[in-house]
Amino acid sequence: MTDSAQADEALVEGVRRFVEREILGKVQALESSETYPSHLIAALAEMGLFGAAVPAEYGGLAINVPTYARVMEELAYGWTALNCYLNSHFSASSIIARYGTDAQKARYLPRMAKGELRVAIALTEPAGGSDLQAIRTRATRSDDGQWHLKGNKIYITNGGSSGAVVVLTRTGEGKKGFSLFMVEKGLPGFSVGGRAKTIAHRQVDVTELIFDSVQLSDNELLGGVAGDGLQQMLDAIETGRIAMGATAVGLARSALKSALDYAAQRETFGQPIGQHQAIQGLLADMGSKTLAARALVQEAAQVKARGGRADMVAGMAKLFAGEVCAEVALNCVRIHGGSGYVSDFPAERYYREAPYFVLVEGSNEIQKTIIARRLLSGDGQAVGL
Ligand SMILES: Cc1cc2nc3c(=O)[nH]c(=O)nc-3n(C[C@H](O)[C@H](O)[C@H](O)COP(=O)(O)OP(=O)(O)OC[C@H]3O[C@@H](n4cnc5c(N)ncnc54)[C@H](O)[C@@H]3O)c2cc1C
């Protein structure tokens, strides 16, 4: 095994041990308390995970996409809220590492690697979530070369707790009319609006962000040139979707484990329910589909790591793993009977968390559109389809 493969294994193993020690057995209490888990965020920083996409020269781990997917799966096996603290930060740091100017990398990446500066991603607006062409936030350049950012973003994960946000904004028209700005908190005109009350992950702040003529310069325009924002973001979103798929696999694994435990100890008609053929059928489907989802996520991660366009496979990974997760979570409730519907058991938590993977990072309907378009244009051949 190479040194870097050994480092990857050690990282995944370290995350697995962290989950065993700090999350399993405590997650129900953590979830019901609805308090911000600062100690867990500090632990994620301690493991270097906020630097997962940051090159070593800026103090990061620069792990490859398959390893990142494995890390996300292990965290989600414990509690998917943890993944919500990491995923947009990973996307933001990978955008800066790949497209940022040298000055931007030096300014942001060392603090991001340590988790001192945590960064959110703001795309969605009241007028556009799936339809990013419809966004109305706009940065206008004045004669003195300053940019003025105006608009509202909604449903922004870590919108309140992050120190900065990568904002997708209009700077022109058409597909080349988008740019990304790094907007740090504390700038005049930048404020955090209302916090959404979500079905699950209540410990993660999902907020509105308001930009009221926030003054920025080319120093905050990622890459230093306007017009490439959509392409920069879509590149990062491919990894984000693979990571969402991996997170869905972790949750499905956890739901399967709970279902197996319950099926072994709950007795009806004189035997454990795991001996009833109907329950066995559910368990067999849950295990098979979870493993298939993991294989697809890892396949997509390998394609993304090789470079080039990966939207089709990233979409497949997110779509399939998200749908499997939703099905497995429902079947976990089913196997628990009435106990699946009450908060004494984790089944109801899985059921509340699972829809996240159907909706966010591009809804699954949007993934189907992307996948079909790529298949129709012959891209399936690249992965042997
Ligand atoms: C908890 C949470 C956290 C989030 N975090 C972030 C974040 O950090 N940053 C961020 O920018 N956004 C974030 N979002 C927003 C999220 O990405 C969007 O909600 C999502 O992309 C869907 O967009 P929408 O809500 O506008 O739905 P819409 O686009 O209005 O879609 C509504 C329905 O129509 C379907 N639909 C839309 N267009 C089509 C089409 N062409 N074909 C078929 N079906 C279609 C959708 O699949 C969906 O079922 C978050 C959302 C939530 C709930």
The ligand as an ORCA input file, in Angstrom:
! r2SCAN-3c Opt
* xyz 0 1
  C     -32.350     21.669      4.760
  C     -31.962     22.344      3.485
  C     -30.672     22.806      3.314
  C     -30.288     23.449      2.143
  N     -29.034     23.970      2.024
  C     -28.722     24.738      0.947
  C     -27.464     25.414      0.863
  O     -26.598     25.292      1.745
  N     -27.233     26.209     -0.197
  C     -28.143     26.381     -1.200
  O     -27.863     27.113     -2.121
  N     -29.350     25.753     -1.152
  C     -29.662     24.955     -0.112
  N     -30.885     24.334     -0.039
  C     -31.837     24.495     -1.128
  C     -32.009     23.246     -1.965
  O     -30.836     22.977     -2.703
  C     -33.237     23.463     -2.865
  O     -34.354     23.498     -2.012
  C     -33.370     22.389     -3.914
  O     -32.358     22.534     -4.884
  C     -34.714     22.431     -4.622
  O     -35.002     23.713     -5.049
  P     -36.406     24.396     -4.674
  O     -36.632     24.256     -3.219
  O     -36.438     25.781     -5.243
  O     -37.472     23.509     -5.386
  P     -38.068     23.745     -6.845
  O     -36.983     24.001     -7.800
  O     -39.154     24.757     -6.757
  O     -38.696     22.323     -7.156
  C     -39.967     21.906     -6.638
  C     -40.258     20.510     -7.181
  O     -40.296     20.541     -8.612
  C     -39.349     19.618     -9.140
  N     -38.779     20.206    -10.358
  C     -38.281     21.460    -10.523
  N     -37.843     21.619    -11.788
  C     -38.051     20.435    -12.429
  C     -37.797     19.959    -13.750
  N     -37.196     20.709    -14.670
  N     -38.156     18.693    -14.051
  C     -38.741     17.896    -13.132
  N     -39.009     18.289    -11.856
  C     -38.664     19.544    -11.513
  C     -38.310     19.447     -8.039
  O     -37.632     18.215     -8.170
  C     -39.179     19.492     -6.809
  O     -39.778     18.218     -6.643
  C     -31.263     23.640      1.106
  C     -32.558     23.154      1.267
  C     -32.911     22.523      2.439
  C     -34.330     22.040      2.598
*
